[in-house]
Amino acid sequence: MLYPITDNDSFCGRAAVEERYNWEAESEKLIALYRRLMSEP
């Protein structure tokens, strides 16, 4: 059964996305990836 999305649900969802998928968090992942790729033979 689907439930209607409330304003609070939208806010919580947006906050979660902004916390997890932001440039600060993603840049750390990208830098780690670049370092791994550059250290491979």
N, C-alpha and C positions, 0 to 999 in steps of 0.2 A: 504494500500500500504506500502510495506517495503522500507526503505531507507538504503543505504549503511552506514556502520559505519565508521566514519572518525577517524583519529588519535586523534583529539581533543575530540570526543565523548568517545573514549576509555580512555583517560586520565581523563576526568571528572567522568566517571563511576568508575574507579579505585580509584580516590581520595575520592569519596563518600563512597565507601565500606571501604576503609582504615580508614576513619574518624568515621564511625558508628560501624563497626565490627572489633574492635581491642581489644587486651587484656586489655588495660586500661579501656575502656568502659565496656567490658564484665565482668571484674573482679568485678566492682562495683555492677553489677546486680547479680552476683553469691553470693557475700558476703551478699547482702540484702536478697536474697532467703534463704541462710543458717541461717541468723538471725531469719527470720520469722519461718522457720521450727523448729528451736531449742526452740522458745518461745511458740510454740503450746503445749497444754496439751497432 
